[in-house]
Amino acid sequence: MTVPNPVLELAVEWTTSREKLMSEWLKSLRSAKTTGNELWEHTLDQIQSTVEEALSTQEKALRDWAGQLSGVEGTSDDLKKRVDEGVSLFTKWNEHQATVWRQWLETLRKSDLNSLASATTPVGEQVIKAWEDAGKQMIKAQKDWLNQWKTSE
C-alpha cells in the first residue's frame, strides 16, 4: 500500500514534536521545585494547549486529504469507503490520544509538586525515571511504526 507523502510527513512531524514535548516536559518536571507552583501550572497549561492544537491540526490535515481524495474524478466507491473507514479509525485513535494526555496532565495537577519534582528523593526520581522510560518506549514504537510505514511505499 502506498502512503501519500503529506500524511507520512505529518506523522513524522507529529512523532518528532511528541518526542520534543516529552523531553521538555521531563526537563520542566525536574526543575519544577525551584520554579514554583504557578509556573508549573502554566507549564502544564502550555503542554495541554500544544497537545490539543497538534491533535486538532493532525485531524484537520487528514480530513482535508481525505476530502481531496474523495473528490478526485474516477475515485472508486470502494476506495472512498476505505478512506472513510481510515478517517474514522484515525479519529478514534486521536480521541484516545487526547484522553491519555488529558488524564496524564490531570494526574500531574493533582500530584504534590514538591514530591514529584524532588529528584533528590528516591521516590521522586523513580517516578520521573518511570515516566521517562515510558515516554521513550512510546516514541520508539512510533518511530518503528513510521519506519515500517516508509519502507512499505
C-alpha positions in Angstrom: 0.0 0.0 0.0 1.4 3.4 -1.0 1.2 6.0 1.7 0.6 9.6 0.5 3.7 11.7 1.4 1.8 14.5 3.1 0.2 12.1 5.5 3.5 10.4 6.2 5.2 13.7 6.6 2.5 14.8 9.1 3.0 11.5 11.1 6.8 12.0 11.2 6.4 15.7 12.3 3.9 14.6 15.0 6.2 11.9 16.3 9.1 14.4 16.4 7.1 17.0 18.2 5.9 14.5 20.8 9.5 13.5 21.4 10.5 17.1 21.9 7.4 17.7 24.1 8.3 14.7 26.3 11.9 15.9 26.6 10.9 19.4 27.5 8.2 18.1 29.9 10.8 15.9 31.8 13.2 18.9 32.0 10.4 21.0 33.4 9.4 18.3 35.8 13.0 18.1 37.2 13.2 21.8 37.7 9.6 22.3 39.0 10.6 22.5 42.6 12.7 25.6 42.0 10.3 27.3 39.6 7.2 27.3 41.8 3.6 26.1 41.6 2.4 29.0 39.4 5.0 28.4 36.8 4.3 24.6 37.0 0.6 25.2 36.3 1.5 27.5 33.4 3.8 24.8 32.0 1.0 22.2 32.2 -1.4 24.6 30.6 1.0 25.1 27.8 1.6 21.4 27.3 -2.2 20.9 27.2 -2.7 23.6 24.7 0.1 22.3 22.5 -1.2 18.8 22.5 -4.8 19.9 21.8 -3.6 22.1 18.9 -1.4 19.3 17.4 -4.2 16.8 17.6 -6.7 19.2 16.0 -4.2 20.1 13.2 -3.5 16.4 12.6 -7.1 15.5 12.3 -7.9 18.5 10.1 -5.0 17.6 7.7 -6.2 14.1 7.4 -9.8 15.2 6.8 -8.6 17.7 4.2 -6.6 15.0 2.4 -9.5 12.5 2.5 -11.8 15.2 1.1 -9.5 15.9 -1.7 -9.0 12.2 -2.5 -12.8 11.6 -2.4 -13.3 14.5 -4.8 -11.0 13.2 -7.5 -12.9 12.1 -10.6 -12.8 8.4 -11.1 -12.2 7.5 -7.4 -13.9 4.2 -6.9 -16.7 3.8 -4.3 -14.5 1.1 -2.6 -11.6 3.5 -2.2 -13.9 6.2 -0.9 -15.3 3.7 1.6 -11.8 2.7 2.7 -10.8 6.3 3.1 -13.8 7.0 5.2 -13.0 3.9 7.4 -9.5 5.1 7.8 -10.6 8.6 8.8 -13.0 7.1 11.3 -10.2 4.9 12.8 -7.8 7.7 12.9 -10.4 10.0 14.6 -10.9 7.3 17.3 -7.1 7.0 17.7 -6.8 10.8 18.0 -9.6 10.8 20.7 -7.7 8.2 22.7 -4.5 10.2 22.5 -6.4 13.3 23.7 -7.8 11.2 26.6 -4.4 9.9 27.6 -2.9 13.3 27.6 -5.8 14.9 29.5 -5.6 12.2 32.2 -1.9 12.4 32.4 -1.9 16.2 32.9 -4.8 15.9 35.4 -2.8 13.4 37.4 0.1 15.9 37.4 -2.2 18.7 38.5 -3.4 16.7 41.4 0.0 15.4 42.5 2.2 17.0 45.2 4.6 19.1 43.1 7.4 19.1 45.7 7.4 15.3 45.9 7.3 14.9 42.1 10.0 17.4 41.5 12.4 16.3 44.1 15.0 14.4 42.1 17.0 14.1 45.3 14.4 11.7 46.8 14.5 8.1 45.7 10.7 8.1 45.1 10.7 11.3 43.1 13.5 10.2 40.9 11.8 6.8 40.4 8.6 8.4 39.3 10.4 10.7 36.8 12.5 7.8 35.5 9.4 5.6 35.0 7.7 8.4 33.0 10.9 9.0 31.0 11.3 5.3 30.2 7.6 5.0 29.2 7.9 8.1 27.0 11.0 6.7 25.3 9.2 3.4 24.7 6.2 5.2 23.2 8.4 7.4 20.9 10.5 4.3 19.9 7.3 2.4 19.0 6.0 5.3 16.9 9.4 5.7 15.1 9.5 1.9 14.4 6.0 2.1 13.1 6.9 5.1 10.9 10.0 3.3 9.5 7.9 0.3 8.7 5.4 2.6 7.0 8.1 4.3 5.0 9.6 1.1 3.7 6.2 -0.2 2.6 5.9 2.5 0.0 
